[in-house]
Amino acid sequence: MPNWIRLDDDQVVETTDTDPKGRFHPDLKWTKAAVSVQAGMVKQADGSFAFPEPAPENVISATLTSATPLTKLAFMNRFTMEELAAIYTAAKTEVMVEVFLDKLKLAEHVDITDPQTIAGLQALAASGLLTEARVQEVLR
């Protein structure tokens, strides 16, 4: 069974066993890979794929309580309406906020342990749209 993967910064962000040609926006680049390659794996220097090493205990991912992927709605429901309004307003002028929302729209689910999810939320905090405490709450 063929396997196609989509990479973002050498991390497998999506897989499909159906030929993606013509099914997705042309900007999304797909590559054939071994069936054993799964979402979350990282491309190694030798071209192989492996899951990243667990993060040290003192980093943010150690405080996460659930590794179960969330639906996009469940993830969005973790924000207050006021926070969402501020985020969507900021997306009109801040490209990185718009990118975060666009990636959320394209995602099949949201993994709160994914480094990109964590980085996106931290970027929202850096923009003043969330406090660090709220980032921690959203990730729980």
N, C-alpha and C positions, 0 to 999 in steps of 0.2 A: 504494500500500500504506500503510495507516494506521500510525502510530507512537505509542505511548504511552510516557511517561517518568515516572519517580518521582524527585523532588528531595529532597535533604537539604541544608539551608542553601544553597540556590540551585545546588547541584552535582547534575548528573545521575548518580544512583547505579545506575539500572537502566532498561532499555528493553525493550519487547516489541512485536511486530507483531500480537499477538492481543489482542482486547479483554479487559482485565483484570477487567471487572465480574464479581463473584461468584467470581473465581478466587483472591483474596488476602484477607487479613484486612482488615476495613473501615477500620482505622486507617491502612492504607497508601493514600496518596492518589496517584492517577495522573492525568496530564494529556496531552491530545493534543498532538503536536508534529510538526514537519517530519521527514521520513524522514532527513534529513541530521544530525539531533541524535543524538549518541552519548554513551554512558556516559563520564564524566570531564569533559564540558563543563560550563561554568559559565554560569548565566543572567546576562546583562549588564543594565545599567540600562535600556537601550532595549527589553528583552524578547527580544533575540536570544541565541544561544548560541555560545560560543567555548571552545576549550581554553585553560586558564590559561597564562600566560607561564612559561617554564622558570625554576626557582628559581636564585638566584645560586649560584656554585660553593662558597661557604662554608657552605651549609646541609646538613642531614642527607641530603636526597635526592641530593646530588651524590656521596655515598659508596655509593649503592646499585649493585649490580652486575647486577641482573636486573629487567627490567620485565615479564617474563612472569607472568601471573596464576597463582597457585598453587591447587591444590585445598585445601579446608578441612583435609583430613587432612595434606597436606604442610605446611601452615602450622602446624598443631598439633604436628606432629612436630619442629618447630624448638625446642620447649620441653622441658625435662626433666620427668619425672613429678612431681618435687618442686615445680617451679614451677607446673605445672598444678594440683596439689593445693592449693597456696597461693592461686592465683587463684580456683579454684572455692569454696574456703572463704571467701575475702573477699567473693565475690559474694553470700553469704548475708546480709551486713550492709552492704555498700557498694554503693549503687545504681549508681554509675558503672561499677563492675566488672561488675555484672550486665548493664548496658546494652551494654558491650563484647562480652560473651559472646552476648547475644541478637542483636546485629547480625551477629556471626560466624555464628550459626545460620541467619540469613536470607540471608546472602550466597550468591551462586552460586559465587564464587571469591574469593580474597584477592589484592589488588594491593598489594604491599609499597611501591610508590611513591606510593600514594594518601595524601594528607594526613590523611585520617581514620584510616587504619591507623596511620600514624606517631604521630598524636596519641593514639590509644588505647594504644599501647605506652608512650608517654611518660607517660601517666596511670598506667599500671601501675607504672612506675618511681617516679613521685611518691608512690604509695601504699606504696612499699617492697617491692613484689612482684617487681620485677626491678631489676637494676642498670643504669646507663646503658650499660655495656659489653655486657650481655646484650641490651639493646634493639638495639644496633648489630649484634650477631651474628644476631639473629632477622631483621633487615632485609637481611642479605647473602644 
